[in-house]
Amino acid sequence: MQRRARQSAERMEVQVLTVGPVQENCYLLRSGPDSKSALLIDPGEEAPRILEAIEALGVELEAILLTHTHFDHIGAVAPIARVTGAPVYCPELESHVLADIMTYVPYEGIGPFESWEAEEFVGGGERLELAGFEIEVFFTPGHSPGHVSYAFCDPDDADGGYVIASGDVLFQGSIGRTDLPGADHAELMRSLAMLADSFADETTVLPGHMGITTIGQERATNPFMQDLPSVS
């Protein structure tokens, strides 16, 4: 069943903070301009800058959501979680990485980052209610073994639809790398096929790198979205 798109990200407030040496997109979201709570997705680095953005928005951080645990997506988790008290939702298959970050950093000169024990675990199939959103969690492995994507719904919007935080599965014109430990190209293609089959063209995609896009734009122009495997 294909899920219809709400009005892109027009009602939802989306603040993009591109951080760190590999220019990772961290997202600060709230369901509308009057909401006093917010969610943070993939705080990869630059914790002071992210905390300043939260303070400037005048909101309480209700949760930190992680799509996966590569260092560029989790480097600022510990300091932000400690200051805000927000629980961290982590892919269960990758929670050991968050708990021992530096062991899994593949390059010298990166970090050091502080490890963190996640308070909550996700693996796909969960439905969360946080900060005024209804959120569906989708298991989207391939770039990493436990990767998940989050589809955000606004329960006050009767039009239906979704905005997807795709992490490093789908980018504007590209996809996540599959030459890393635990990655699997065929599995990533199946994850892409599932997203393309499940969501309407108008669905906004908030990727882990590069610009915000839509399912339709990527279906039409992204070479990796052509000839996807069938979804059973």
Sequence and secondary structure as in RCSB ss.txt:
>XXXX:A:sequence
MQRRARQSAERMEVQVLTVGPVQENCYLLRSGPDSKSALLIDPGEEAPRILEAIEALGVELEAILLTHTHFDHIG
AVAPIARVTGAPVYCPELESHVLADIMTYVPYEGIGPFESWEAEEFVGGGERLELAGFEIEVFFTPGHSPGHVSY
AFCDPDDADGGYVIASGDVLFQGSIGRTDLPGADHAELMRSLAMLADSFADETTVLPGHMGITTIGQERATNPFM
QDLPSVS
>XXXX:A:secstr
  B   STTSSSEEEEEEETTTTEEEEEEESSTT SEEEEE   S HHHHHHHHHHHT EEEEEE S   HHHHT
THHHHHHHH   EEEEGGGHHHHTTGGGG  STT         SEEE SS EEEETTEEEEEEE  SSSTT EEE
EEE TT TT   EEEEETSEETTEE   SSTT  HHHHHHHHHHHHHHB TT EEEESSS  EEHHHHHHH GGG
SS     
